[in-house]
Amino acid sequence: MTRPLSDWLTHPWLTVRVQIGLGAIFLVAALPKIADPPSFAHMIYNYRAVPGFAVNALALVMPWVEFLAGLGLILGVWRRPAAMVVGLLVLVFIAAIAFNLARGHAVDCGCFDVHSAGKSREELLTEMRWVLVRDAAMLLMVAQVLIASRKTSDPAALSYPELSS
């Protein structure tokens, strides 16, 4: 007898790996932003989507939110809330990039490196399209963790599931 696809997609073996991978992405992305808030503030400012008075506060707070949510996913602590925070962040990132793509404003996403690489406008626009694809894939990862954690009805759903089964 074969298992339904939903059982494979919500299997603890897959969920733990998706959690750790997604958490690692956000932890790695947060470190350069934490280390260099002024450069990250400049990246945020370049999006032209946030009022000027909020740029510095976002540059100080957002990397720590990314870091803590990533750490929560890696450690399996508050897995569902951490995945929700990551999902919300990814949606914000998608909206900001799509907003700038729609108006033809090329920006360096500032996702993993807060220092601009001096790319041409066309290179930046192409990179922004690929970032949207990558972020959509991360949304699928978030969905997998959320669906798998909802499927588990016991209090242990907030931590790593058993790897045997």
C-alpha positions, -999 to +999 in steps of 0.1 A: +000+000+000+014+034-009+013+064+013-006+096+001+016+125-011+005+145+019+021+120+042+054+123+024+052+161+023+045+163+060+068+135+071+090+144+101+121+134+082+114+161+056+100+187+080+131+187+102+154+192+072+132+220+058+131+236+092+169+235+096+175+247+060+151+276+063+164+285+097+200+284+084+191+307+055+176+333+078+205+330+103+231+335+076+211+364+061+209+381+094+246+381+104+259+407+079+230+430+087+236+427+124+273+434+119+267+465+098+234+483+105+243+515+086+249+496+053+217+477+058+198+510+065+212+522+032+198+490+015+164+496+031+164+533+020+172+523-016+139+504-018+120+537-014+092+519+002+096+529+038+093+563+054+126+579+061+120+580+099+115+542+100+146+532+081+171+531+110+147+514+133+140+487+107+178+483+101+183+476+138+153+454+145+147+433+113+180+414+114+174+404+150+139+392+141+154+372+112+181+358+135+157+347+162+132+332+139+160+313+121+174+301+154+139+290+165+135+269+134+170+254+137+165+245+174+129+234+169+117+259+195+084+275+188+085+260+154+051+272+142+055+308+154+090+310+140+078+297+106+050+323+107+075+351+113+097+338+085+067+336+062+056+371+070+092+384+064+094+366+031+060+381+020+073+415+029+105+409+009+085+397-021+062+427-019+092+451-017+110+436-046+079+432-068+070+469-060+104+480-072+104+457-102+070+470-113+083+506-113+116+496-130+136+507-099+167+484-097+179+477-062+204+453-047+182+431-024+206+433+005+196+397+014+229+382+023+254+410+017+248+446+027+275+460+004+264+469-032+285+450-058+283+478-085+261+458-108+244+474-138+207+483-138+199+453-161+219+429-139+201+441-108+167+438-124+175+402-135+188+394-101+156+408-085+135+384-107+156+355-095+152+367-059+114+365-064+118+329-075+140+321-045+116+338-021+086+319-036+106+286-029+111+298+007+074+304+010+068+268-001+093+257+027+074+278+052+041+262+041+056+227+045+067+235+081+033+251+090+012+223+075+034+196+091+033+213+125-005+217+122-008+180+114+009+172+147-017+177+174+003+171+206+023+197+225+055+182+211+045+199+178+064+229+190+097+210+190+114+185+167+092+155+159+104+119+164+126+109+135+115+072+136+085+061+116 
